[in-house]
C-alpha cells in the first residue's frame, strides 16, 4: 500500500526507473554493436549489424508474424495441455500418497529426458505433416516444472490450518478447495512462469528436427542455410518477442488471479 | 427457546438467546439461560451433560526406536456447562495435548473423553465446540469477514445468514470497520480477535483456546482478556483455556487446573472464581483476592505443599503475587 502511494506521489521517477533506464541501456548496446560490426568489419555470417537485422525484420514482418503465429499456437497448445495435466496430476498425487510414490520415479525420469530429442520419433508417430509432435514436445516440457511446483505448493499447508479444517469436520475436497489449493497457488504460478518460456523454446527447437514448414524454427534454419543471415536473425528476434509475450502473459495471469478483489 | 428454527434462522435465534443470557444476569447462576443457549446451537447439546468429561486419559507418543514420551498420564477432568477452566503448567505438561484430545485433533492412548455426552469424535463432527489457537491461523487470501464465515460456509449456511452472523461477530469483537480488510493489514491482537470471532461463528457451547494470547504483548493481552470475559458473559459458553501465564489463568477462570510435566498430570485444581462476569473488570487485577489466588497457583506450580484450605494471606507470599507475568 505504501509502495503504491509512493509511486502515485512521484509517477515521473517511477516511470523513469522502470521504463526509461532499460530503454537507454538497450539503445546504447545496439549502437555499440552497430559500431563494432562496422568498425571491426565483422562478416555478416558471424554477426550482422543490428540495423541490417532490423531492416530484414521490417521488410519480412509478414513472414515473421506468420512464423510467430505457427510456433506460438504450438506453444500455447502445449502450455495449456501440459499445465492442466501437470496440475491435475499433482493434485491427485498430493491426495493419494501411494500414487505419488509410484509416480515419483517416472516423473523424475521424464524430467531428465531431453524432451526435444523425442521430436524425430514423434514426427514418425504422428506424421511429418502434422504439428502434433511439436505440441506434445512443448506439453511435455511444460508438464515437469508445473507438476513439481504444484506438488510442492500443495504440501505447504500450515499445521494450524490443517487442525482448523479437521475441527470443522471439513471433507477432504472442502479442505483441498478452501485451504490447500489457495496455499499452493503462488507455487503453481512459479511453475507456469518457468513453463511459459519453456513451451516456446521447446516448440521452436522441435521444428529443427523436421515437420511442416512455417514455424520460426524452420524459418531460422532455412534462412541460415541459404546464407541469409540477416533474415535468420530477424526470425530469432521474432522468437525472442514470442517468448517474452508468453512470459508476460503468465505474469499477467498471475496478477489477475492473485489480485484481491476490492483490496 | 426450543423452537423448531430452520438453519437460516438459527443464528438469529442464538443471538436472541445470547442477549437473554446477558439480561438474565451472571451466567453461572442462571442455568435456564445456559440451557437456552445450548439448545439454540446447531450442535444440539443435550441437557444434563457435562460440557467436557475426561476420564483416566493417557496419551503416549511413540518415538523412533521404541522411545516413547508420556504426554498425559491418567488425567481426569470435568467442565460444567458455562464454566471457564484454565489449564496451566510448564511446557511439556501436556496441557495443549489435553486440549487437542478434547477437540479430537488427536486421540488418547487410553481413557474416555466425552463432550456434551458424546464422544469427542462425534462432538467434533457435530461442531459442538469452537477453537482458537496461539497462531490466529487466518486464511490470508480471505477478508476478515470471509475468515469469520469460513466455518459457516463449510457447513453450507446460506449467504445472507452468513453475512449477518459475520457482521454480528465483528461487532462483538469490535472490528466492524475492518470487515473488508485482509489479515496481513491487521495487528496481531486484531488478528487474534478475528480468530476468536471465527471460533464463535456457530455459537458453540464450548470454546477451546490454546494460548490464544500467547504471542501478544502484555497490554494487548490484558485488553483481550477483558474482552474475552465480556464475550464469555454474552455467549454463556464453557471455556477450556490453555495458558502459561498465572495472572491470565486466575483472572479469566472459575477454576484453574495446575498441571505438572513428565509425565503430564493434574497436580491440583483451584477454585478461584473472583466474581461474576459482570463484575470482573480492570479493578480485579488490583484486588487482594487476585494476588492471593496468583500466589496460590504459583505455589502449586512450584511444587510447594498446596494449602488451599487455610491460605496464609498475612505472610509475605502475598507480595510475591505482584509480579504480573
Interface residues (C-beta under 8 A of the other chain):
Chain A: X1 X158 X160 X161 X163 X164 X166 X167 X168 X169 X170 X174 X178 X179 X182 X185 X258 X260 X262 X263
Chain B: X100 X103 X104 X105 X124 X125 X127 X129 X131 X133 X135 X137 X139 X141 X143 X150 X151 X153 X154 X155 X180 X182 X185
